[in-house]
Structure formats: structure tokens, C-alpha cells
């Protein structure tokens, strides 16, 4: 097969690709991470490039154009400043990590005593860990190689570092010990570097999940893994975690070999992709995970660049689309000890909900996230510089704020929710979700902004920002965008209704609403209730709790008992499969309109 050269500007990259390769894949082969929320299906329009060769310059979708000759393209760059949530609500815990250390004095060898070097180390450890017999201790084989010289050179005085009963390092002097907790989200990854002896947080690092180039939501990403193989997605996310580890140790001024433990939370699809498990089971009925139990693994087995004998713990999943990230939320909020009826919501690219208290917990998931992550919105984008994040009406004048105080490039989830809520109040969107036209506008706000009510490609739109020089850069809300919001909020509201029904309670019996995740932290609770995403009667009970999934991952690193408890909690949670409920469709339809 013929090969052709693709030159990529403004990066000045060149890559040789086979004939028929898409320009999206060519960018990946050149080491770039192009934005492709739909996974290259041609439906999102986010992978736009300019083709500079073969005739006049034209703007095209990279995924829809294949290489048939030498080509030059220009990537349409977006601002890189992303708004990622890194902190969240947490509980007070005792620091009792699985990592411990003991400064020990190992008796010297004696003639006539046949105890091995390792046996004498175990004897010394038994004096420190009185609750363990010497036969309980185990050691990583590579440490035995230099053990004789190490004990001889240090007069038997060494610092032994253990993961539970496994000796994973032996050092000549005392050093600080660290762990790192990761929250692998569909859109972003956050890492927390922690001192496992004091609980002190030494660094926080974050990045966009590099897997987004293969799809913006779990379904597109799972389909890519099924079609192209899971290995590329696994390698991509593991490489991303190692980059975050390097950044964290640089920030903290430590050696990565001093990191002895890591924890992982993420939704079920991210869990499978990180572990190298095909997500095929998640996209076929009955949509169960391949596995859900908690895991304890060697870091080397996951290509994680921490101490070579370090351990990685992975929190358990609850169901196919309620993952370890939700388990992290339950750990962080101590949900299994809550007396009052409580609703926890994590709105990401998927919406996970848990309702109940210490006596009965029920969970479900809804496909709410893609709209609020911008994947299915014409001018939608993630929460990054240039995104309209809030919108309001003063009299008959609309005002908005933009992340980074820049010229608007698009709309992120919190801005989308505000815009729909405000236009509802302004009677520019009616209760069925229909945009009024310039001819049917009646309210003062609609009449004062009649020039914003136009048609584009035979579809009604409301122009939020108008670029006088280039109409292609206009930012607007379309009629189809509103329909996407209705589908998302209808699914979420139906899930809340049916969970309450299953628990045998009314919505008013819910005393607390905990909103987790980046979107929940930045959204306006008033707007969420106005559009019907959250019941209106719960508007004064809403508390944002930030990245509670990440907090749960931190707790698992710092307290092994909490990690063990995580599996007991997931086993107590009843999973509600909405699609199998005979009343789901009617409930969903009832919640599509804006009341």
C-alpha cells in the first residue's frame, strides 16, 4: 500500500501514513491528542482542521477526510487552559495506611546458628509487629540479592518498608513514604500525592484524560476499544498517569521511588480500560462489568512508575455504569453512616446517583453527561478557557461570563444549563422546549433581543455571541441543543423519581442533596432546578461536595480499613436498572418538558 507524507501545522510535524488513513488518525500517529468526543464517527464536529494542499484552503472534519496524497493541514488550536476540579469534601480519618515502616536492629550471624539473613530480619520485625508471627512476613525476591551486604555495612540497622505483611523495600536510613491517589474520569484525571505516615497532601496534579481523542464519552470509547483493541487505550491512560507522577514528584521535590502505593477510582469503563480489560460486556445486555471486586496489584504489572515493588489498589465497582468513582464518593461522605435520606449525584459524562441512608442504599446511572460535557451541543465545549460558564438576564439584557475572560469560543455545561434556565424565564423557550421565532416573540426580553432569534441551516437558533467579522465563530444555542438538554435532564429526573419510588419515599423525604464532580461544583443549583434536572422542592437542600471520588481515593491510600470497607459498602448498594423498569419510559417522557 502507498504511503504519503502529512505535514501538520503549526506544530511543524511530519508523519508518513498509509493511503486511506484519516487525518484524525494521522494526528494521533504524529503524537498529537486531537479532540474527538464522538470517537471519529463524524457526528460531533470538534476535530476541525484546515486542509492547505489540494486546492483552496478549506475547513473539514479530520475524521471524515482520508489521505490519498501528500498533504499539509493546519490544526485549529483551542485554548489549553482547562478548568478541572481537584478538591472535594472529605471526612476526618485516622492515618492507618497499608504502608508501614520499622527501623529495626537485625542480630548479626553467629557460628552454630543456622538462621538465614531473611529469618533474622523476620525475627527483628516480629519484635516490632508483635501481632504477627515471623512466618507471616514475606519479601520481594529482588531485595534478597543485596541483603547480606546491606546488613553487614549498616551493622544490622535498617529501615524496612512494608505493604501489609510484605517487605517491599529495605533502606539504610529513614525516609518519608508516599502514596498517590488517582481519580480517572472520562474527561479528566486528577492525582494527589500524599505522605502515608502523616496524611499531608504534598502535591495535586491533573490533566485531560488523553483517551478523549478516541471518544468523549464511555460508549464511543468502549466501541473504539472493541473495534481497534483495548491495548491502545490502556497504554494511553497508563502513560498519562506516569506523566502525572513525574509532575507530582517534581512539585513535591521527592523521588518517585519513595512512592510505595497508589489507589485508583474511575467509572466502570475507565476501570476496565486502565486494567486492560475489554469493555465489550459493558455495551451488550445485561451490561455487567467483567469484574467488580476490589483489587491489590503490583505497580510493575500496571507499568506504573513508582517504587518497583510498590502496590496499586483499585476500589470496587457497583455495576456496569456505576463504578469505583461512585464508591469513592460513598467512602468520602461516609454514606453508610448517614441517618437522613440523602441523594448523591455525580454528573460527568455519565450521571450516577445514589439515594438512601445507612439502612438502604440504591444506585442508578443515566446518560445525562454528554450534553453537559459539550459532546452533543453544536457550540459545546469542555470547561476550558473561552467557554461561556454562566449566563443571566438583567432586565432585558443578557450577560455572560467566560472562563479566562476571553472572547467566547463555545458553551460548557454550567453555561448551557444557565442559558436554558434563563431563556425559559425570559419566555424565549416555551415549556415544550421550543425556541420562539422572531415572528412569535412576545415577552419583553424576547422582543428586545429579536435580532438573536434567527435560523441557521433551517434550524432555529439563539445567538449568544456574534462575531461581526466571521459568522462561523458565532456562539449560539440551537433547537437541537435544547432537545439534548431535555433528554439529559429527563433521564436524570426519571432516575431520581424511580429511586424514591423503589425506596417507598416521596421526593420531599430527601433531606440532603450532595452534588459531586466538577460540573456539579460549577453549576448553578437554581438553574438545575429550573430546568427540572433536580426536583424544585430540593433546591434549598443542595450542597456541592467537589471531587468526592478523588477524596475517596485519597482515603483508601491513607486508611487500609476504609479500602477494605469499600467492598462491603458496594455489596450493600442495590442497583436499579432503569431500562428494565416498565414505568421508566413513561416517567422519562413526563420529565422531558419544562414545567
N, C-alpha and C positions, 0 to 999 in steps of 0.2 A: 504494500500500500504506500502511496506517495506521502511524503512529509513536507510540511510547509512551515515557514517562519512567521510567528506572530510577534509584532513589536507592540509593547504596551506602554503608553504614555499616561501621566507624566513621570512614571517611575523609571522610564528608560530600561525596561526589562525586555528580554527577547527569549522566546521559547520555541522549540521545534515540536510540532504536534502532528499526529496522523490526520490525513484527509477525513473530513466528516466530523471532527471534534468540534463541539460547541465552543463559542468564545467564552462561555461561563467556565467550562472545564479547562480551557486554555489558561485562564487566570489562576485557577487552582494549581495547575501544573507549574505555573511560574512562581508559586509560593504565596500568592495573594489569598485573601479570605473575602471573596465577593459577597455582597448582601443578596440573599436569595431565599426569602421566607417561604416561598412555595416549593422549594427544592428543585427549581429548574423546570417546573411544569408550564411556565409561561403565563401564569394567572395573576401574579402579584404586581408585575411591572416595576420591581425595585432594582433590577440588575441592569439598568440602562447604561449604554456605552455610546460613544461616538465612533463610527467607522470612518476613518480618514482616507483609506485607499478605495480603489474600485469606484470612481465616480465622485459626485458631490458629497460633502460631509453630511452624514445622516445619523439621527439618533435611533438606536434599535435596542431590543432586548438581547442581552448576551446569550441567554439560554435558547433563543429562537434562531440564532444565526450560526451556521457551521462554516468551518474553514475549508475552502476549496482552492485557495491560492495563498501566496504570501500576503499578509495583511498588517495594517497598522491601525490600532484602536486607541482611543483615549478613555480611560475610566473616569466617569463623572464622580469626583470625590465628594464625600459628605464630611461634615464636621465630626471630629473624633471624640469630642467630649461627651461621654455618656453619664447619665445620672443613675448611679447604681446604689441601692440601699445596702448598707453594711452593718448596721447595728439594729438591735431589737430588744424587746422586753425579755427579762430573764428572771429566774428565781435564785434565791440565796442557796448555795450548796456547799457542802464540805468538800475540800480538795482531797480526794482519795483515788488518784489515778491508778490505772493498771501498771503504770511505770513507777518503779520504786528503786531506791539505791541503798547500798550499805557499804560503809567504809570498814573493811574487815582486816584482821590480822590472821594470816594463814600460818599455821605451825610449820616450821622447817621439817624437811625429811630426816628421818633417823634410821640408822643402821638397825636392821632387825624388824623395822616397821614397814609393812608392805603396802601401806596406803598410797594410792596414786595422787598425782597433783590435784586432779579434779576431786577426788574423795576428800582431800584436806580442805579444798575450797568449800565443799558442801558442809563439812564439819563446822567451818567458821560461820557459814551462812545460817546454820541451824541454831547457833547461839543468838543470832540477831532476830531471826524469824522463828521464834520458839514454837509457834503453832504448826510449823511444818517439820516433817522428818527429813533427814538428809536425802532419802530416796525420792522425795518429791521434786527435787531440783533437777533441771535439765539445762543443757548448754548447747549453744550453736557450735557446730563442728569447727568452723574456721578459727574460733577463739582458742581451741586446744593447741593449735600449732605452735604458738609462741608463749604458752602458759608457763612452761618451766623457766625460761629466761626472764619473763616478766616478774615472777615471784622471787627469783634469785636476786635480780637487780634492785628490787624495792623492799628487800627484807621481809617479804610476805605481806606488805601493806598495800592494798589495792582498793579501788572503788568499783564495786560490782553493780551493774545496772540490770534490772530485771523487768520483764513483762510478765506479770503474774509470777509463775514459778520458773520461767525460762531466763537464764542468764544470757543477755543479748550483747553485752559489752563488758570489758574489764579494762579499767584505766589506772594509770599511775598516780593521778591526782583527781581531786574532786572537781567536777564541772557542773554547770547548770544543765538541766534536762528540759527538753521542749517537746511539745506536740503541736500539730497543726490540724485545724478543723475546716472541712470544705463543704460548702453548700453548692451543689452542681445544679443550677437552674437551667431551664430550657434556653433562656436568653442570656443569663449572666452566671458567672462563677465568682464566689467570694471565699477567701481563705483567711483564717485567724490563727496567728502564731501565738502560742501560749506557753508560759512556764508551768510545767505539770507539777511542780513542787509548791509553788506559791499561788498559782491561778492567775498571775499577772498576764495581761494581754500585751505582747511585745510589738505586734505589727498587724495591720489589716491590709489585705491586697484584693484586687478584683479585676475582672476582665469580662468582655463579652464572651459568651460561650463560642469558641471557634467553630463548633459544629453548625452554627446558624447558616453557614454557606451551603449546607446540604438540606436546609429546610428550617423555616421559622417556628414550626410547631411540632409536636411529638408525632403526629400522624405522617406528615411529609418526611420527617427524619427517619421514622421507622420504615417507611416504604423505600427510602433510599438505601437503608441498610439491607433490606430484603433483596432489592434488585442488584445492588452493587457489592454487597458483602459488608458485614459488620466491622471488619478489621480497620477500614479507613476511618470510621467514626471513633472507634476505640482509641486508635493511635492519636487522633487529633485531640481528643479531650485529655488523654494522659499527658501529651506534650504540653497542653495548656496548663495543667496542674503543676508540672515541673517548672514552667516559666514563672508561675506564681510563687513557688517555693524559692526560686532564685531571688525574686524581688523581695520576698519577706525576709530572707536572711540578710540581704543587703541593707534593708531598712533597719533591722534589729542589730546588725553588726555581729552576727553569730556564724558558726559553722553549721552547714546543713547536716553533718554527721552527728550533731548534738540533738537533732530531731529524731526521737525514738518511736513516735506514734503518730498516726493520722486517723481522722474519722471522716466518713462520707455520708452525706444525706443528699437526696435528689428524688425527683418523681420516678415512678417505676421504669419508664422508658430510659431516662438518663442513667438510672441504676444499671439496667441491662447493658446499655451501650458502653458504659465505663468498664464494666466487668468483662466485656467481650461476648455477651450472651445475645443471640439473635432475638430481636423483638417480635418475631413472627407471631408468637402466641398472643401478643397484646392487640394485634389488629384482626384477629379472627375469633369468632364466637367460641367459647364464652368469655374471651378477653381476660384470661387469667395470666398472672406472671409465671415465668418459668420457675422462679423460686421467690420466696418472701422472707425467709428466715434471716436473722442477723448473721453476720459473717466476721471472722477474725482470720486475717491472712498476712502472709509475709509481704513486706513492701516490694522486695525484689520481684515477686510474682506478678506485680502490677506495674512494674517498671517505674516505680516512684523513687525519685532521687532524694531519699532521706538516709539515715543510717542504714547500711546494707542489711543489718539484722532487725530493723525496725518492723513494727506491726501496723496494719491498717484494719480498722474496724468499720463495718458498714451497717448502718441501722436498718431494721427490717421494714419491708413494705406492708401495706394493709390490703391492697387489692390492685387490679390491673391499672387503674388510673388514680389510685390514692396511694402515694408512695412514701418513702422514707422521709421526705421533706415534711409531710404531714405528721409523721411520727415525731420528728424533731419539734414541731410546734406543740404537740401534746406534752412532750418532755419539758419544754421551756416554760409552758404555762401551768405545769403540774395539774393537767386537766383531770386526771383520775382522782384528784382530791377535792375538786370543786363541788360545793354543795348546791349552788344555784344552777338553774337551767341556763346553759351557755351555748352560744353559737360562735364557732371559729371559722373564719373564711380566709382562704389564701387564693387570691386572684392573680394568676400568672398567665401563661399561655394555655393553661387549663385551670378550671376553677374547682378547688377541693373544699368541701365543707364537712365539719363535724358538729353535731348537736347533741347535747345531753349533759350529764354530770357524772359524779363518781359511781353512780349506781347503774347507769345505762348510757352508752355512747353509740352513736350511729353516724356513719360517714357516707358520702356520695361524691361523685365528680360530675362536672358539667363542662361542655365545650364552650366556655364563656370567654376564654382568654384571647384567642386570635384577633378578635375585633379590637380589644383594648390594648393589644400589643402592636396594632397598626397593620397587621398582615393582610387584612381583607378590606382595608379602608383606602380609598383612592389617593388621598393625601396623607395617609397614615404613616407614622414612623415611630421608632422607639423613643424612650425618654432621653434624648440627647440634645446637644446644642442645636438651636434652630427650631425646636419643636414648640408649638403652642401648648402650654401646660395648664393654663387657666383662662377662663372666659366669663365675662359678666356684662350686665346691661345696666347703664346709668341713665335713667330717663328713657330716651330713645337712641342713645349712643352706646354702641358695643365697644368694649375694651378687652384686651387680652394681654397676657404676659408670655414671654418667650424665654426658654432656657438659654442662658448665656447672653440675654439682652441683644439678640441678633435679629436680622431680617428673617421673618418666618419662612421655614422650608417645608413644614408639614404640621401634623397634629399627633400628639401622643395620647395615651389612654385617658389620663386625667383631664386633658383638654377636650377630648371627644365627649366625655361624659358631661362636662360643664356646658359645652356648646349645645348638646341635645336638650339638656335641662333648661337652659336659658331660652332657647328658641321655643320650647314648649310654653314657658311662662309668657313669652312675647307673642304667642299665637301665630308663630311663623311655621311651626309644626303642629298639626292637629293631633287629637288623641289616637287616631288610627296610624299615626306615623307619617302622614302625607305632608310634604312641603307645599305651602301655598304658592300660587303663582303671582306674578306681578298684577294680573287681572283680578285675582280673587282676594288679594291682600286687604284687610280691613282694620287691623289693630294699629294704634299709633306707631308702635315700633316697626311693624311691617311696612307701613306707608312711608315712614321716614327713611327706610333702607331698601326701598323698592328697586334701586339700581343693583342691589346684591342678588336679587332673585332673577336668575337667568337660566337659560338652557345651554347645555354642552353635549353635543352628540345626541340630541333628542332626549336628554335626561335633565330634570330639574336639579339645580344646584344653588347653594347659598354661598356667595363669595365672602370669605373672611378677610383675606389679604389679596389686594390686587397689585400686580407688578405692571406698571404703566409701560415699561419698555418691552417686556416679554410675557405675554399672557400664559405661556406654558409654565411659568413659575407662580401662577396664582395658587393660593391655598383656599380650598373650598370644602364644603360638606355636600355630598350628593344624596339623592334619594336612596340609592342602593346602600350607601353608608348607613343611613338611618335604619334600613331593614336589617343590616348586620347587627346593629346595636340592639334592635328588638329581639332578634334570635338569641343573642348572648344573654341579655338581661332576662328574657323569658325562661331560658333554661335554668339560670341561677335561681330565679324566684320560684320556679316549679320545684326545684330541689329542696329549697327551704320549706315550702309548704308540705311536701310529701314526707320529709323527715319529721316535722312536727306531728303530722297525722300518724306516722308509724309509732312515735313515742306516746301518742294519745294525749297531746297537749295542744293548746292554742298558741298562736304566734305571740300573743301578749304575755304568755307564761315565760318567754325567754327574757331573762333579766340582764344579760350581758352579751354584747356582740364584739368579738375580738377580730380585728382586721389585720391579717399578716401579709407580708410581702411588700415589694416596692410600690406596686400600683396602689395597694390599699393604703400605704403610708402617705402618698401624694394626692390621692383623690379627695374630692370634697364629699363628706358624708351626706350633706344636704342634696347634692346633685345625684348621688347614688340612690337616695330615697325618692327623689323627684321622678327619676326615670323608671322606678319600680324594681331596681336591682335588689334593694333591701327593703323590706316592708316599712311603710311610713311610721308605724307605731313603735318601731325600734330606733328611730332617729336619734333619740337622746340617750341611747344605751351603747353607742358605738365608741370603741377605744382602739386606735391604731397601735399595734404592738411591734411594728418594724419587721426585721428579718428574724422572726422567731425560729424558723427552720435552722438558720445558722447558729442561733443561740443553743438550740438542742444539740447540734453537732459539737459545740464547744463543751457543753455539759458532759457529753459522752466521753470526751477526751479527759476531762478533769475528775470524773467520778465513775468508776467502773460499775458500781452498783446501779447507777442510773442507766447505763448502757444495757445491763442485764434486764433491768425493769422494762426497757423499751419493748422487748418482745412480749412480755406479759400484758402490756397496755394494748398492743396491736391485736392480741388474741381476744381481748375484751370488746374490741370495737366491732359492731355489726355493720357490714357493708350493705348499702341499699343500691341495688342495680336498677336505676331509674328506667332503663329501656324495657325491662321486663314487667314493669308495673302497668296493669291495664288502664289505670287512670292517669298515667303520665301525659299522654298526648293531649287529652282534654285540659289538664292542668296547665300544660305548656302553652296551648293556644289561648287560654284565658289570660295568661300573663303577657301576651305579645303587645297588647295595646297599652297606651299611656293613659293612665286614669287622671 
